[in-house]
């Protein structure tokens, strides 16, 4: 199994570290970095066994035949990873990441 992140997703993850720190969700930048690393590590370890859902049409701007998985990180935040899966090569291509605070209303 191989997981590839779109360039925009990689940039978003780096920016997420800064945002979590500067918005004071974490008191130390190292803790924000640890949170993002754990998120990515946990997804890499479980993407192939999590229940996947067909992405609503709204998200087609990020690619065709998109699926998403949910990843509850704590009692307030659930992350959504949108991806295409290429089963012949067993590649997951992560195209977009968001959470319930931003896009929860678009997913049922």
DSSP file (Angstrom, degrees, kcal/mol; ACC not computed):
  #  RESIDUE AA STRUCTURE BP1 BP2  ACC     N-H-->O    O-->H-N    N-H-->O    O-->H-N    TCO  KAPPA ALPHA  PHI   PSI    X-CA   Y-CA   Z-CA
    1    1 A X              0   0    0      0, 0.0     2,-0.4     0, 0.0    90,-0.2   0.000 360.0 360.0 360.0 138.3    0.0    0.0    0.0
    2    2 A X  E     -a   91   0A   0     88,-2.2    90,-2.9    87,-0.1     2,-0.5  -0.992 360.0-157.8-131.5 139.2    1.2    3.5   -0.9
    3    3 A X  E     -a   92   0A   0     -2,-0.4     2,-0.4    88,-0.2    90,-0.2  -0.972   9.7-172.8-118.3 127.4   -0.2    6.8    0.2
    4    4 A X  E     -a   93   0A   0     88,-3.1    90,-3.0    -2,-0.5     2,-0.5  -0.966  10.7-149.9-120.1 134.7    0.5    9.9   -1.9
    5    5 A X  E     -a   94   0A   0     -2,-0.4    90,-0.2    88,-0.2    88,-0.1  -0.891  21.1-119.0-105.7 130.8   -0.5   13.4   -0.8
    6    6 A X    >>  -     0   0    0     88,-2.7     4,-2.2    -2,-0.5     3,-0.6  -0.296  30.6-111.5 -59.2 151.3   -1.3   16.1   -3.3
    7    7 A X  H 3> S+     0   0    0      1,-0.3     4,-2.4     2,-0.2     5,-0.2   0.886 119.0  54.3 -54.3 -42.0    1.0   19.1   -3.1
    8    8 A X  H 3> S+     0   0    0      1,-0.2     4,-2.3     2,-0.2    -1,-0.3   0.846 107.6  50.7 -63.0 -33.8   -1.9   21.3   -1.8
    9    9 A X  H <> S+     0   0    0     -3,-0.6     4,-2.4    85,-0.2    -1,-0.2   0.911 108.8  50.4 -70.4 -42.6   -2.6   18.8    1.0
   10   10 A X  H  X S+     0   0    0     -4,-2.2     4,-1.7     2,-0.2    -2,-0.2   0.920 112.3  47.6 -61.3 -42.8    1.1   18.8    2.1
   11   11 A X  H  X S+     0   0    0     -4,-2.4     4,-2.5     1,-0.2     5,-0.2   0.927 110.3  52.6 -62.8 -44.6    1.1   22.6    2.2
   12   12 A X  H  X S+     0   0    0     -4,-2.3     4,-2.4     1,-0.2    -2,-0.2   0.899 106.3  53.2 -58.2 -42.4   -2.1   22.5    4.2
   13   13 A X  H  X S+     0   0    0     -4,-2.4     4,-1.3     2,-0.2    -1,-0.2   0.892 110.4  47.0 -63.8 -39.3   -0.7   20.1    6.8
   14   14 A X  H  X S+     0   0    0     -4,-1.7     4,-1.3     1,-0.2    -1,-0.2   0.911 113.9  48.0 -66.3 -41.6    2.3   22.4    7.3
   15   15 A X  H  X S+     0   0    0     -4,-2.5     4,-2.7     1,-0.2    -2,-0.2   0.830 104.0  62.1 -67.4 -31.0    0.0   25.4    7.6
   16   16 A X  H  X S+     0   0    0     -4,-2.4     4,-2.8     1,-0.2     5,-0.2   0.887  99.0  55.2 -61.7 -39.1   -2.2   23.5   10.0
   17   17 A X  H  X S+     0   0    0     -4,-1.3     4,-1.7     1,-0.2    -1,-0.2   0.948 111.2  44.1 -57.8 -48.7    0.7   23.3   12.4
   18   18 A X  H  X S+     0   0    0     -4,-1.3     4,-3.2     1,-0.2     5,-0.3   0.920 113.9  50.0 -62.8 -44.3    1.1   27.0   12.4
   19   19 A X  H  X S+     0   0    0     -4,-2.7     4,-2.4     1,-0.2     6,-0.3   0.917 108.7  51.3 -62.9 -44.4   -2.6   27.7   12.7
   20   20 A X  H  <>S+     0   0    0     -4,-2.8     5,-2.2     1,-0.2     6,-1.4   0.869 116.1  42.4 -61.6 -36.1   -3.1   25.3   15.6
   21   21 A X  H ><5S+     0   0    0     -4,-1.7     3,-1.5    -5,-0.2    -2,-0.2   0.951 116.3  44.6 -74.9 -50.8   -0.3   27.1   17.4
   22   22 A X  H 3<5S+     0   0    0     -4,-3.2    -2,-0.2     1,-0.3    -3,-0.2   0.769 111.7  52.4 -71.2 -24.9   -1.1   30.7   16.6
   23   23 A X  T 3<5S-     0   0    0     -4,-2.4    -1,-0.3    -5,-0.3    -2,-0.2   0.373 115.8-120.0 -88.0   5.5   -4.8   30.2   17.3
   24   24 A X  T < 5S+     0   0    0     -3,-1.5    -3,-0.2     2,-0.2    -2,-0.1   0.770  74.3 132.8  63.3  32.0   -3.7   28.8   20.7
   25   25 A X  S   <S+     0   0    0     -5,-2.2     2,-0.4    -6,-0.3    -4,-0.2   0.776  83.8  29.8 -72.7 -27.1   -5.2   25.3   20.3
   26   26 A X  S    S-     0   0    0     -6,-1.4    -2,-0.2    -5,-0.1    -1,-0.2  -0.993  73.8-146.5-130.9 139.2   -1.8   24.2   21.5
   27   27 A X  S    S+     0   0    0     -2,-0.4     2,-0.4    -3,-0.1    -1,-0.1   0.687  86.6  43.9 -78.5 -18.3    0.5   26.2   23.8
   28   28 A X  S >> S-     0   0    0      1,-0.1     4,-1.5    -4,-0.0     3,-0.7  -0.981  74.7-135.3-130.2 140.6    3.6   24.9   22.2
   29   29 A X  H 3> S+     0   0    0     -2,-0.4     4,-2.6     1,-0.2     5,-0.2   0.851 106.4  60.8 -61.3 -35.1    4.4   24.5   18.5
   30   30 A X  H 3> S+     0   0    0      1,-0.2     4,-2.3     2,-0.2    -1,-0.2   0.855 103.1  51.1 -61.7 -34.2    5.9   21.1   19.1
   31   31 A X  H <> S+     0   0    0     -3,-0.7     4,-2.2     2,-0.2    -1,-0.2   0.880 109.7  49.4 -70.7 -37.6    2.5   19.9   20.4
   32   32 A X  H  X S+     0   0    0     -4,-1.5     4,-2.0     2,-0.2    -2,-0.2   0.914 112.0  48.9 -64.6 -42.6    0.8   21.2   17.3
   33   33 A X  H  X S+     0   0    0     -4,-2.6     4,-2.6     1,-0.2    -2,-0.2   0.913 110.1  51.3 -62.3 -43.4    3.4   19.4   15.1
   34   34 A X  H  X S+     0   0    0     -4,-2.3     4,-2.7     1,-0.2     5,-0.2   0.903 107.5  53.6 -61.4 -41.9    2.9   16.2   17.1
   35   35 A X  H  X S+     0   0    0     -4,-2.2     4,-2.1     2,-0.2    -1,-0.2   0.927 112.0  43.9 -58.6 -47.5   -0.9   16.5   16.6
   36   36 A X  H  X S+     0   0    0     -4,-2.0     4,-2.4     2,-0.2     5,-0.2   0.904 113.5  50.5 -67.8 -41.8   -0.5   16.7   12.8
   37   37 A X  H  X S+     0   0    0     -4,-2.6     4,-2.7     1,-0.2    -2,-0.2   0.916 111.2  48.8 -62.8 -42.6    2.1   14.0   12.6
   38   38 A X  H  X S+     0   0    0     -4,-2.7     4,-2.8     2,-0.2     5,-0.2   0.889 109.8  52.9 -64.0 -38.9   -0.1   11.7   14.7
   39   39 A X  H  X S+     0   0    0     -4,-2.1     4,-2.1    -5,-0.2    -2,-0.2   0.949 113.4  42.0 -60.0 -50.0   -3.1   12.5   12.4
   40   40 A X  H  X S+     0   0    0     -4,-2.4     4,-2.4     2,-0.2    -2,-0.2   0.897 115.6  50.1 -65.7 -41.3   -1.1   11.6    9.3
   41   41 A X  H  X S+     0   0    0     -4,-2.7     4,-1.8    -5,-0.2    -2,-0.2   0.919 111.0  48.6 -64.3 -44.5    0.4    8.5   10.9
   42   42 A X  H  X S+     0   0    0     -4,-2.8     4,-1.2     1,-0.2    -1,-0.2   0.894 111.6  49.3 -64.6 -39.9   -2.9    7.2   12.1
   43   43 A X  H >X S+     0   0    0     -4,-2.1     4,-2.5    -5,-0.2     3,-0.6   0.932 109.3  52.2 -64.1 -44.8   -4.5    7.7    8.7
   44   44 A X  H 3< S+     0   0    0     -4,-2.4     4,-0.3     1,-0.2    -1,-0.2   0.858 111.9  47.4 -59.4 -35.0   -1.6    5.9    7.0
   45   45 A X  H 3< S+     0   0    0     -4,-1.8    -1,-0.2    -5,-0.2    -2,-0.2   0.710 126.5  24.6 -79.1 -20.6   -2.0    3.0    9.3
   46   46 A X  H XX S+     0   0    0     -4,-1.2     3,-1.7    -3,-0.6     4,-1.5   0.478  84.5 101.1-127.2  -2.2   -5.8    2.7    9.0
   47   47 A X  T 3< S+     0   0    0     -4,-2.5     3,-0.2     1,-0.3    -3,-0.1   0.852  85.9  54.0 -57.1 -35.0   -6.9    4.1    5.6
   48   48 A X  T 34 S+     0   0    0     -4,-0.3    -1,-0.3     1,-0.2    -2,-0.1   0.653 115.3  38.1 -76.1 -14.6   -7.2    0.7    4.1
   49   49 A X  T <4 S+     0   0    0     -3,-1.7    -1,-0.2     2,-0.1    -2,-0.2   0.523  92.5 100.9-113.2  -8.2   -9.5   -0.7    6.9
   50   50 A X  S  < S-     0   0    0     -4,-1.5     2,-0.4    -3,-0.2    21,-0.0  -0.451  84.9 -98.1 -76.9 150.8  -11.7    2.4    7.6
   51   51 A X        -     0   0    0     -2,-0.1    19,-0.5    19,-0.1     2,-0.3  -0.544  43.2-150.8 -66.0 121.7  -15.2    2.6    6.2
   52   52 A X        -     0   0    0     -2,-0.4     2,-0.4    17,-0.1    17,-0.2  -0.731   7.9-158.1 -99.1 150.2  -15.0    4.7    3.0
   53   53 A X  E     -B   68   0A   0     15,-2.4    15,-2.4    -2,-0.3     2,-0.3  -0.945  26.7-106.6-125.9 144.6  -17.9    6.9    1.8
   54   54 A X  E     -B   67   0A   0     -2,-0.4    13,-0.3    13,-0.2     2,-0.1  -0.555  43.8-117.2 -68.2 130.0  -18.6    8.3   -1.7
   55   55 A X        -     0   0    0     11,-2.3    11,-0.1    -2,-0.3    -1,-0.1  -0.446  29.2-109.2 -70.4 139.3  -17.8   12.0   -1.6
   56   56 A X    >   -     0   0    0     -2,-0.1     3,-1.9    50,-0.1     4,-0.2  -0.259  34.2-102.6 -62.1 157.1  -20.8   14.3   -2.3
   57   57 A X  G >  S+     0   0    0      1,-0.3     3,-2.2     2,-0.2     4,-0.2   0.785 115.7  73.6 -54.0 -30.3  -20.7   16.2   -5.7
   58   58 A X  G >  S+     0   0    0      1,-0.3     3,-0.7    48,-0.1    -1,-0.3   0.842  95.5  51.5 -52.2 -34.8  -19.6   19.4   -3.9
   59   59 A X  G X  S+     0   0    0     -3,-1.9     3,-2.2     1,-0.2    -1,-0.3   0.386  76.3 100.3 -88.2   3.8  -16.1   17.9   -3.5
   60   60 A X  G X   +     0   0    0     -3,-2.2     3,-1.6     1,-0.3    -1,-0.2   0.690  65.0  78.8 -64.2 -15.5  -15.7   16.9   -7.2
   61   61 A X  G <  S+     0   0    0     -3,-0.7    -1,-0.3     1,-0.3    -2,-0.1   0.699  91.8  53.3 -63.1 -16.3  -13.6   20.0   -7.5
   62   62 A X  G <  S-     0   0    0     -3,-2.2    -1,-0.3     1,-0.4     2,-0.2   0.444 127.4 -57.5 -98.5  -1.4  -10.8   17.9   -5.9
   63   63 A X    <   -     0   0    0     -3,-1.6     3,-0.4    -4,-0.2    -1,-0.4  -0.722  57.5 -74.3 145.4 166.6  -11.0   15.0   -8.3
   64   64 A X  S    S+     0   0    0     -2,-0.2    -3,-0.0     1,-0.2    -4,-0.0  -0.577 104.8  16.9 -90.2 154.9  -13.2   12.4   -9.9
   65   65 A X  S    S+     0   0    0     -2,-0.2    20,-0.4     1,-0.2    -1,-0.2   0.884  86.3 178.2  53.6  44.6  -14.4    9.2   -8.1
   66   66 A X        -     0   0    0     -3,-0.4   -11,-2.3   -11,-0.1     2,-0.3  -0.532  13.7-175.9 -82.0 144.1  -13.5   10.6   -4.7
   67   67 A X  E     -BC  54  83A   0     16,-2.7    16,-2.8   -13,-0.3     2,-0.3  -0.839   7.3-156.0-123.2 166.0  -14.1    8.8   -1.4
   68   68 A X  E     -BC  53  82A   0    -15,-2.4   -15,-2.4    -2,-0.3     2,-0.3  -0.991   5.8-155.5-142.6 155.5  -13.6   10.0    2.1
   69   69 A X  E     - C   0  81A   0     12,-1.7    12,-2.0    -2,-0.3     2,-0.4  -0.921  18.9-129.8-122.3 153.2  -13.0    8.6    5.5
   70   70 A X  E     - C   0  80A   0    -19,-0.5     2,-0.3    -2,-0.3    10,-0.2  -0.806  18.0-173.1-102.9 146.1  -13.8   10.1    8.8
   71   71 A X  E     - C   0  79A   0      8,-2.6     8,-2.7    -2,-0.4     2,-0.5  -0.793  12.2-153.8-140.3  94.5  -11.2   10.3   11.6
   72   72 A X  E     + C   0  78A   0     -2,-0.3     6,-0.3     6,-0.3     3,-0.1  -0.571  15.1 178.6 -70.2 118.6  -12.5   11.6   14.9
   73   73 A X        -     0   0    0      4,-2.2     2,-0.3    -2,-0.5    -1,-0.2   0.813  64.8 -18.0 -92.1 -34.9   -9.4   13.1   16.6
   74   74 A X  S    S-     0   0    0      3,-1.6    -1,-0.3     0, 0.0     3,-0.2  -0.885  85.0 -76.2-155.7-173.3  -11.1   14.3   19.8
   75   75 A X  S    S+     0   0    0     -2,-0.3     3,-0.1     1,-0.2    -3,-0.0   0.644 128.5  37.7 -71.3 -11.5  -14.7   14.9   21.1
   76   76 A X  S    S+     0   0    0      1,-0.2     2,-0.5    25,-0.0    -1,-0.2   0.661 111.9  55.2-108.1 -22.2  -14.8   18.3   19.2
   77   77 A X        +     0   0    0     -3,-0.2    -4,-2.2    23,-0.1    -3,-1.6  -0.956  48.2 179.6-129.0 127.1  -13.0   17.6   15.9
   78   78 A X  E     -C   72   0A   0     -2,-0.5    22,-1.9    -6,-0.3     2,-0.3  -0.990  20.3-147.6-118.4 130.1  -13.5   15.0   13.2
   79   79 A X  E     -CD  71  99A   0     -8,-2.7    -8,-2.6    -2,-0.4     2,-0.5  -0.715   3.6-152.1 -96.9 148.0  -11.2   15.1   10.2
   80   80 A X  E     -CD  70  98A   0     18,-3.2    18,-2.1    -2,-0.3     2,-0.6  -0.986   4.8-163.5-122.1 123.5  -12.2   14.1    6.7
   81   81 A X  E     -CD  69  97A   0    -12,-2.0   -12,-1.7    -2,-0.5     2,-0.4  -0.939   7.2-158.7-108.7 119.4   -9.6   12.8    4.2
   82   82 A X  E     +CD  68  96A   0     14,-3.1    13,-2.6    -2,-0.6    14,-1.4  -0.823  25.9 152.7-100.5 135.0  -10.7   12.8    0.6
   83   83 A X  E     -CD  67  94A   0    -16,-2.8   -16,-2.7    -2,-0.4     2,-0.4  -0.969  42.0-126.7-154.0 162.4   -8.9   10.4   -1.8
   84   84 A X  E     - D   0  93A   0      9,-1.7     9,-2.9    -2,-0.3     2,-0.5  -0.930  27.2-147.0-110.5 145.7   -9.0    8.4   -4.9
   85   85 A X  E     - D   0  92A   0     -2,-0.4     2,-0.7   -20,-0.4     7,-0.2  -0.953  10.0-164.6-117.4 130.6   -8.0    4.7   -4.6
   86   86 A X  E >>> - D   0  91A   0      5,-3.0     5,-1.8    -2,-0.5     4,-1.2  -0.830   9.4-175.1-111.5  89.6   -6.2    2.9   -7.4
   87   87 A X  T 345S+     0   0    0     -2,-0.7    -1,-0.1     1,-0.3     5,-0.0   0.797  76.2  64.3 -62.0 -31.3   -6.7   -0.8   -6.3
   88   88 A X  T 345S+     0   0    0      1,-0.2    -1,-0.3    -3,-0.1    -2,-0.0   0.886 121.4  23.1 -59.4 -37.0   -4.5   -2.3   -9.1
   89   89 A X  T <45S-     0   0    0     -3,-1.0    -1,-0.2     2,-0.1    -2,-0.2   0.436 105.6-126.1-104.2  -3.4   -1.5   -0.5   -7.6
   90   90 A X  T  <5 +     0   0    0     -4,-1.2   -88,-2.2     1,-0.2     2,-0.5   0.921  56.5 153.6  53.3  49.6   -3.0   -0.2   -4.1
   91   91 A X  E   < -aD   2  86A   0     -5,-1.8    -5,-3.0   -90,-0.2     2,-0.5  -0.915  34.1-159.8-111.1 132.6   -2.3    3.5   -4.1
   92   92 A X  E     -aD   3  85A   0    -90,-2.9   -88,-3.1    -2,-0.5     2,-0.7  -0.958   6.8-161.3-108.3 123.3   -4.3    6.0   -2.1
   93   93 A X  E     -aD   4  84A   0     -9,-2.9    -9,-1.7    -2,-0.5     2,-0.5  -0.898   9.0-149.4-110.0 105.6   -4.0    9.6   -3.4
   94   94 A X  E     +aD   5  83A   0    -90,-3.0   -88,-2.7    -2,-0.7   -11,-0.3  -0.635  24.1 169.0 -77.9 119.2   -5.1   12.1   -0.7
   95   95 A X  E     +     0   0A   0    -13,-2.6     2,-0.3    -2,-0.5   -12,-0.2   0.654  58.9   9.2-106.9 -21.7   -6.5   15.1   -2.5
   96   96 A X  E     - D   0  82A   0    -14,-1.4   -14,-3.1   -88,-0.0     2,-0.4  -0.980  53.2-163.4-161.8 145.0   -8.2   17.1    0.2
   97   97 A X  E     + D   0  81A   0     -2,-0.3     2,-0.3   -16,-0.2   -16,-0.2  -0.999  23.2 146.9-132.5 136.7   -8.4   17.3    4.0
   98   98 A X  E     - D   0  80A   0    -18,-2.1   -18,-3.2    -2,-0.4     2,-0.3  -0.886  29.1-131.7-150.1-177.4  -10.9   19.2    6.1
   99   99 A X  E >>  - D   0  79A   0     -2,-0.3     4,-2.9   -20,-0.3     3,-1.0  -0.841  34.4 -94.2-137.2 177.0  -12.7   18.9    9.3
  100  100 A X  H 3> S+     0   0    0    -22,-1.9     4,-1.0    -2,-0.3     5,-0.3   0.757 118.8  61.9 -65.2 -25.2  -16.2   19.1   10.8
  101  101 A X  H 34 S+     0   0    0    -23,-0.2    -1,-0.3     2,-0.1     4,-0.0   0.808 117.5  28.4 -69.9 -28.3  -15.7   22.8   11.7
  102  102 A X  H <4 S+     0   0    0     -3,-1.0    -2,-0.2     2,-0.0    -1,-0.1   0.862 142.4   7.3 -97.8 -47.0  -15.2   23.7    8.1
  103  103 A X  H >X S+     0   0    0     -4,-2.9     3,-1.9     1,-0.1     4,-0.5   0.272  86.0 112.3-127.5  10.6  -17.2   21.2    6.0
  104  104 A X  G >< S+     0   0    0     -4,-1.0     3,-1.2    -5,-0.5    -4,-0.1   0.845  78.0  59.0 -55.7 -35.5  -19.2   19.1    8.5
  105  105 A X  G 34 S+     0   0    0     -5,-0.3    -1,-0.3     1,-0.2    -2,-0.1   0.660 101.1  56.6 -69.5 -15.4  -22.5   20.6    7.2
  106  106 A X  G <4 S+     0   0    0     -3,-1.9     2,-0.4    -6,-0.1    -1,-0.2   0.550 102.0  63.6 -90.9  -9.7  -21.7   19.3    3.7
  107  107 A X    <<        0   0    0     -3,-1.2    -1,-0.1    -4,-0.5   -52,-0.0  -0.955 360.0 360.0-120.2 132.3  -21.3   15.7    4.8
  108  108 A X              0   0    0     -2,-0.4    -1,-0.1    -3,-0.0    -3,-0.0   0.366 360.0 360.0-115.8 360.0  -24.1   13.7    6.3
